[in-house]
């Protein structure tokens, strides 16, 4: 039995000395060199006792070695679990425990703090640093650069990605080999990627956008990537002349537009700019086209589904929409209360079905049943409509999830920290518009009777407990939260009240 994901994306490049990763200092890592590194890592994972189906939790900085761990997991039949590098130890403990990870990979600087946590859950802990050093690499030295690929089927799990709604615990979305592979192959065709493409890659690889979209598409096409550790404006400007395509979040494009060096001449050889993970303002579309002559291609995806829709490569890329359902993906707009399909043009909840849709939430059968219908349609939680020309437009969310700079933020998690602070009676966390990040976090605090909460101290407490991207940009005091007749906090009213506050800050 073959291993579809590895064979199609990686194994097909065996023996090729063609460029795969363009790195700092002019260094180039070939496809074969990358596969050799991955094979050595696969040997280390197996010799540490991991078996097909075991989970490997990875919280490391972006590097060629970090990407090779993903390839090693695919080749060894292990389930890859990338974790945001900003997560605190408290946050990591939940993911390690819930996933029942057999091995945790972290930066050496976090080893001391993570050692007791990992030991308590019976997992192994290894290290990998941004410079390519660490215990994983030490063990890999001397290992064979050939590994016998483990047989897997398309229905076997390849990855877990944890996502959050607005209530309850974070959920581990189970993604199969077919989920990842089908989406990569579709996007190669839809976005016209070939082995001549050089993708400018400045996205993180713990997120579906940078890993399962950008990287998998390039692997499927046989192209290469300018592999930047992060978004650095100077590096992006310097690298653009060597690229043919770029994938980014709206923040990338707004920041480039504020740089006088970002000109039509600099981008004239480019063939494609893609944006996703958060809504792109129509104003950004217009400014970008005026500056460069290129129209950004906006698409729509989710952790549980990878990509669902895309504006066309050929044809009108319509601002304010996410284009059409991808080939093989069915999309419908339904009544949130009844589930019945709504007429074209009406706003309702977006549901999707296709080979890209995940298998369910890890160890959460009830949550899976709530969001994944028996007929295979996934209830996305987004509200949208389909216009007269078939373009899908997202108009909001029927949950209160905040998306800031492409990252999902779970309001309840922030509220729980705020609620614990001295002098605080209750809180509400909302997302408000931000010109750079799309949305940012605002915390509304109701004081206890006679108390005057110390907002600076509260902010410090949040910073010590939660990843930086979850920190409120501001905290405000109110006498009482607006509620409906059933006592539910009306966050829509709060958003209306404070929608312009941080945008002007």
N, C-alpha and C positions, 0 to 999 in steps of 0.2 A: 504494500500500500504506500503511495507517495505521501509527501507533505506539501499540499498545494501552496500554502503561503510562502514557505521557504523556497520551494522549487521555482515558483513563478517570479517572485520578486528578487531573490538573492542567488539561489543555486545556478540560475541561468547565466550568471556572469562569471562562473568559475573559469579561471585561466585567463581572464581578460585583464590586460594591463592598461585599459582605458581609464581615464580620470573619473573618479567618483566624488571625492571631497577636495575642494580647493581651500587650503588653510592659511593662517597667518604666516607671513614671511615667505610666501611663494611655494610652500610645501604642498605637494599633491599626493593624495592617497588613492591608489588605484582600486578598482573593483576587487581584484584578487587579493591585494594586501588587506583590504577591509574584511573579506571573507576569511582570510587566514587568522586575523585577530579574533573574529567572532568564534571560529572553531576552537581556538585556544581557550576562550572564555567558556565555551560550552563544556569542554573537558573539566574545567575547574568546578563548574556548577554541578556536574554529575558526580565528580569525585568528592564533593561536599555532601553527597547523599541525596540530591534532589532527583525526583522521578517525574515522568511525564504527568502533567496536570497540576504539579506543585506551583505555588505562587512565588514570584520573585518581586519584592517591593523595592523600588529604586527611587531614592531621593538624592540625586547628584547633580552637579553643574553640567551644562551642555558641553560635550566634547566628542571627538570621534570614538573614543572608548565607550562613552555612555551610549552612543548609538549602536555600537557593536554588541552591547549587552542585549539590546532588543533583538538583534539578529541571532545571537546565541540562544536566546530563549525560544525563538521560532524554530531553530534547528534542533534543539533538544526537547521540543514538545512541552516547554514550560509556559506558564501563564505570566505575561509581563504586566507589572503594575507600576506605572510611572506616577510619582507624587510630586506635587508642587514644591519647589525648593524653598519656598517661604513658610511652609508649615512648621509650627512649633513642635516640640517633643510631645506636648499634651495632645495635639491634633494627630500626630503620627501614631500614637499608641492605639487610637481607635482603628485606624486603617490596618495596622499590623494585626491587631486582635481579630477584627471582623473578617479580614481576608484569610486568616490563618496562614500567613506567609511563612514559607519554610526558610527563606533567606532574605535578609534586608541588606541593601547596599547604600552606604551613606558616605559623605565627605568625612575625612579624618577628623576635622574639627568638631564633628558632632558625635564622634564615637563614644567619648566618656559619658555624655548625657544619655545616649541611646542604649548603651550596654545593658544596664539593668532592665530597661523596658523590653528589649528584645529577648533577654534571658528569661524574663517572667513568662513570655509567651512560647518558650521552647524553640525559638528560631535561631539561626546562625546570623552573625553580623560580619560583613566584610566592608572594605573601604575602597573608594575610587574618587580621585581628586580631578579638578579641572585640568591640571597639567599632565594627566595620564599616569600619575603614580597612585599607589595604594596597594592594599593586600591582595586585591583581585588580580592586579597586574603582576605582582610579585609571584603569585602562584601560577600564573599563566606562562611565565618564562620557562622555556624548556618543554612545554607541552607541545604535542603534535599540532600542526596547523591544518590537519585533516580530521574531520569528525564525521562519523557515520550518522547521517540525518535520520532522526526518529520519525517513524511513520505516524501520520495523523490524517484525520479526515477533515473535510471542509466544515463539518458540524462541530468539530472539537474547539474548545475555547482557546483563544490566542492571547487575550488581554482582558484585564479589568480596568475600568476607568470609574473613579468615584465622582458622583455628581450630587447636587443638593437641590431640593425643592425649597419650599418655605416653611414646612413643618416636618417634624420627625428627624430621623437620623440620615446621615449621608448614605447614599446608595451605590453599591458596586455594580455598574453596568457590565454584563458579561457579553463580550464580543467574540464571535467565532472567526475562524480562518476565512470562511466565505464572506462574512460581513466586511472584513477589511479588504479582501482581495477583489470582491465584486465592485466596491466603490472605487478602488484605485484604477481598475481597468476601465471603468466607465469614464472617469475624469480624464484619463489619458486621451481618450477619443474625443470627448466633449471640448477639452481645452487645447487639443492639437499638440500634445507634448511628443517629442521625438528624442532620439539619442543625441541630437545636436543641441538640445536645450541645456542652458546653464541657469539654474534657479538660484536667485539671491535669497538665502535662507537665514533670517535673523529672528525667527520665532523660537520659543522654548520647545523642547521635545518631551515635556511631561503632559502636553495638551494635545488633543486630537488634531488640531490644525497643523501644528508643526511636525507631528509624528506620522499620523495615519493619513493625512492629506498630502502635505508637501513631500515628505520623505518617500512614502509609498508610491506616489505618482512618479517621482523621478526614478525610483528603482524599476518600476514597471516599464517606463519608457527607455531606460538605459542611459539616461542623461547624467548630468553632474550637478553639484551644488557648491556655491561659495558659502561655506559653512561658518557663519559668524557666531561668536559666543552669545551675543545679545544684540538688541537694536542699539547701534552707536551711529549717530548721524554722520560723523566724519567717515567712518568705515563704509557706510552705505553709499555715500557720495563717491568715495574712491573706488568702490567695487562695481558700481552700476555699468561702467563701460565694458566690463567683462561678462555681464549677464545678458540673458535674453528674456527672463521672466522673473517675477517677484510675487510672493504671497505675503500679506500682512494684515494687521488689524487697522481700524480707522486711525488710531493714534499715529501709526507710522506715516500715513499720508498727510495728516494735518501738520505734523512736525516737519516733514520734507517741504511742504508748501510754504513754511515760514523761513526757509533757508534760501537765500538769494542764489546760491550755487546750483540749486535744483532747477534746471532749465530745459527747454525743448531740445537743445543740442545734446545735453547729457543723456536724454532718454530716447533719442531718435532711432536708435538701433533696437530698442526693446520691442517685443511683440505682445506682451501680456502683463498686466498688473491685476492681481486678484485681491479682494478684500472680504473679510468675514469675521466671525466671532462676536461681533457687535454691529449695530446699525450704522451705516455710513450716511452722514447728513447730505441732503441734496446739494447744499452749498459747497461741500467738499468735492462732489462729482463735478460741478460746474467749474470751480477754480482749477481742479486738476486738469480738466480737458483744455481749458484756456491756456494754462501754463505749458503743457506738454504735448497737446494734440492727441493724447491717449484717453480713452474712456475706461474707467476702472470697471472690472467685471465683479459684480457682487453676487454672492451665493448664500445659501442657508443650510446650516447643518446643526447637529446636536451631538453631545457625547454618546447618546444611545443609538445614533443612526449614522454617524459621519455625515456625508453630504446628502441632502434631499433635493435641492433645487439649484438652478444656476441661470443667470442671465446668459444669453447666447454668445458664443464666440463670433459667429457670423450673424449679423442682424443687430437690432436695436438693444443696447444695454440700458434699460430704463431706470433712471434714478428713482429711489423710493420703493423699488421692488426687488425681489430676489429671483426674478426670472421664472422659469418653467420647471416642473418636475423633471428630474433626470430620467433617462431611459431605464425602464424597469422599476421605477418608483411610482407608486400611486399616491396621489394626494387629494384629500377632500376636506371641505369645510363643513363642520357639523354643529348642531345645537348642543351646547355644553350640558344641558339638562336632560335631553332625550337621546342624544347620539345620532339623531336623524340628519341626513345630508341636507344642506341648505342650498337654495338657488344661487346661481352665479351672481356675484356682486354683493351678496350679503356677508356681514361679518360674523364669524363664529370661531370655534376652536379648530386648529389644524391637526389633522390625523394623517399619518403616512404608513405605507406598507411597501415592502420590497426586500430584496436580498441583503440590503444594508442595515436592516433593523435588527437590533440586538436580541439576544436570547432571553433576557430577563434580568432581574436584580438578584444578586448573590444573597442567598439565604433570606430572601424577602418574598415569599410566594404571594402574600396578600397584596403587597405593593405592586408586584408584577401584574397580578390580576386586575388591579385598579387602573393601570396605565397601558397594559398591553392586551388588547381584545382577543378573544378566542379566534377571530378570523384573521389575526395577524396585524391589524391596524394599531399603531402606537399613538396614544393621545399625547401630543407634544407639550401641551400646556400653553402654547402660544395662540394668540388670537390673530386672525387674518382674513383676507378675502381674495378672490380671484377676479381680476377685472375682465372687461369685455374682450380683451385680446389674449387672455389666458395667463397673464403675468400674475404671480403670487405676491401679495403685499402683506407684510406683517404690521399689524397696528398696535400690538401691545401683548401683554401676558395676562393670563387669568390667574396667575400666582404672583407673588411679590418678589420673585427672584431679581436680584440686582446684577447686572452685567457691567463691569467696570474694566475698561481696557482689555476686553476679551475674557476676563475671569469671572466666574460665577461666585456670587456672595450670598450666603444663606442668612437672611436678616435675623432669624431667631437665635442663631449662634452668637451674634453680636449683642442682641438684646439680653441674653442670659448673663453675659459678662457685665453689661451696664446695670442690670437689675441687682447685682450683688454688691454694688458700691454704696458706701455710707450716704445716708440722706436721700436715697433714691426710692421712690414709691413704685414707679413703673416706667417703662420706656417703649418706644416704637422706633424701628430703624427703617428708613426708606431710601430709595434711590432717586436722586435728582439730576437733571441734565448737567453735563460737563462738556465744554467745548473740545477737550482733548481726549478724555476717556469714555465719552458717550454718556456714562452715568458715574456718579460718585456717591459715597455713603453719607447720610445725615442721620444723626442720632437725636431723637426728641426725648427729653427727660422730664418726668413729672416728679417734683420733690415731695418728700414726706412732709406732713404738716409741721410748719415752724422750722423746717430745715433749709439750709442753703448749700446745696452740693458743690464741692470743689471740682469744677470742670477740668482743670489742669490735672488734678490727681486722678480723676476718672479716665482721662485720656491716657495717662501713663499706665494705668492698670490694663486698659485695652491693648496697648502696645506690647505689654509683657505677656499677654495671653494669646493673641491672635496674629496671624500672618499680616504683613504690612498692607497687602492689597485690600484687607478687610477693615482697616482702620477708618473710622469716620473722618471725613474732611472737616466736620464741625459738629459741635454739640449745642443744642438750644434748649432753653427751659420753657415749659408751658404750664399753665395751671391745671389743665385737664386734657385728655385725649378725646377727639371727636368719636362718637360711637353711634351705631344705628340702634333701632328699637330692641334688637336682640342682644345688645351689649358688645357687639363686635367692633373693634377699632376700625375706623374708616381711613385707611391709609391713602386712599385716593384724594381725600380732602387735604391731608397733610402734604401730599405731593403738589397739589395746586397751590397751597400756601407758600411752600418753600422752593418752588420750581426754579425761580430765578436767583435765589440767594447765593448759591455757590458758583453759578455761572458767572457772576459778577465779581466773585472773590479773586 
